[in-house]
Amino acid sequence: MANKNLNAAKAAKKDEWLRKQSLIIVLALVVICLIPVVYKELLDEFSLGRVISSALYVLPLCFLLTSIRKKWIFIVFSSVLMVTSFLETMMVLLYKNYLIAGNILAILGTTADEGTGFVLSSLSKVPLAMPVILVFVFLLLAYRPAVSCKRNILCAGLCALASVLFLTYQLDVRWQGNITTTFYVEQNVLARPPYNFWFQSMNAFEQQLHKRDIGKADKMSFGAKRPKVVGKEIYVLAIGESLRYDNLSLAGYHRSTTPLLDSLEPIVLFSNYYSTANLTMYSVPQIVTRATPEDFNLNYREKSIFKPFQECGFKTFVIGNNLMGEKGYEYLSHGCDKVYSIPGYDDSKIASLVDSLSNLYDKVFFIVHFKGNHGPYNNFKKAQNKFRPNPVFDHVGWDNHEAMVNAYDNTVLFMDYCVYHIIKAIDKKNAQSAFLMVSDHGADYDTGVSDHGGNCNPRKPEYHVPLILWQSEVWRNKYPKKYQSLKANKDKPVNADNVFYSVCDMADITISPMYAKAEWSVFNQHLQSHERKLLVPDGKNYIVVK
């Protein structure tokens, strides 16, 4: 009898230990999932609430994993969890944000040289991501099959219920119906590790499916028409990269970052222009097509701005340093006569190519896409090394905020040089010509080192960007009313939705009423304001920005 009681006590003790061990396994899984979350919070404005809520969202998954009785199945699933967590951690360490669909599409479209450069530049961050692997090794060593699968499944269900109740509280009490349930769940649950990797992969896959529509609209026509014009015509749509409005002396910045444009007449700068996305992959299509945050996939179903110009007899060209090997930017190059990628990614070489191509044809339309002010902020030359110290020439670390701002301002100074010489190249032709430039998005270096953007909750520097216009004397004399309206509209709220119609109007092109929105042109005296929206980095949802 004594032996029986002793055996029962030992069995109970073992059972208790196995239950504790099961909880340790759950805890290890939670830690693996939360490491990228903790890093992001440490690099951002730390919120214990976001860490706790993230833990609540992963607990159901972790309890379900510990209910698996076969060790090899557990190893497979936990290995996947470890790999995705490691990748998310690396993304946070490199870009202060979780993986997004745009990253996946960019990786798929990158060249071998770009890929090699990215891997080499990422190696220094690998040691900081090693805790993910170390906890995983501990997990494998400590793993034992759960004593009671039913208990763990019950715990998973209770945690899932708690998550639903918490989400309901957040929506009903804190957000008070200002956003949809779908959007909140996507951004606060699915867009956080460990679910984020799979969520963004599905987003990327969905966007790739839409790309199959490219080419289906080959036979479409905008019904473009314009009055006959005698003489040479040159029109340029220039797209900057990560150029902030606030850092232009043209806009009142305390440093002389745009001295050449400051001296150039007649420059018109819009003070209240917003981008419609804070990621290049989503912003550029909305600049060159009629796509909007509400209907982003329109850029696959319709032709770009090239089409109206071609219908009116123009030769069309893309000149760029930011074409990713022409992969992933089909909307930019599809339908134009020829694409030119600048060797060495040197923006200063664009002006000479615009000059030479303009000599070959009477009517030309260019889209110019700069390398611009993309981080790390090293796109400038010795002649623009004005603001010092900076990491490019003075061996100062990028963690030095003052030096990093100096580097960024030098890139603005270089951009000023490049834009000025493009304008001068077309101005000397004595042609009917005009130049319109916008930036794809801004840069929010105030919250981190060389922060590119692409945040789901963007600050104003990420979307408040310049809209710069210049017209030749021939153009101004031909369209005085357009010019006067342009100057009168320069402080009105506009965004990338206005660009397609403005560029057409700039060249006096009218399109079919089924496509036209004449009241959205910045050259229209009756320019109509509209609610400005910004597509968030999942490529599906948008927010209203003011």
Secondary structure, DSSP 8 states (H G I E B T S, - for coil): -HHHHHHHHHHHHHHHHHHHHHHHHHHHHHHHHHHHHHHHHHHSS--HHHHHHHHHHHHHHHHHHHT---HHHHHHHHHHHHHHHHHHHHHHHHHSS---HHHHHHHHH--HHHHHHHHHHHGGGHHHHHHHHHHHHHHHHH----S-HHHHHHHHHHHHHHHHHHHHHIIIIIITTSS-HHHHHIIIIITSTTTHHHHHHHHHHHHHHHHTTTTTTTT-----B-----S-EEEEEEEESS--STT-GGGT-SS-S-HHHHT-TTEEEESSEE-SBSSHHHHHHHHHSS-BTTBTTHHHHS--THHHHHHTT-EEEEEES-SGGGSS-HHHHTTSSEEEE-GGG-GGGHHHHHHHHHHH-SEEEEEEE--TT-SS-----GGG--S-S-HHHH---TT-HHHHHHHHHHHHHHHHHHHHHHHHHHHTTTSEEEEEEEES----GGGSTT-----SS--GGGTB--EEEEE-HHHHHH-HHHHHHHHHTTTS-EEGGGHHHHHHHHTT-B--TTT--GGG-TT-TT------EEE-TTSS-EEE--
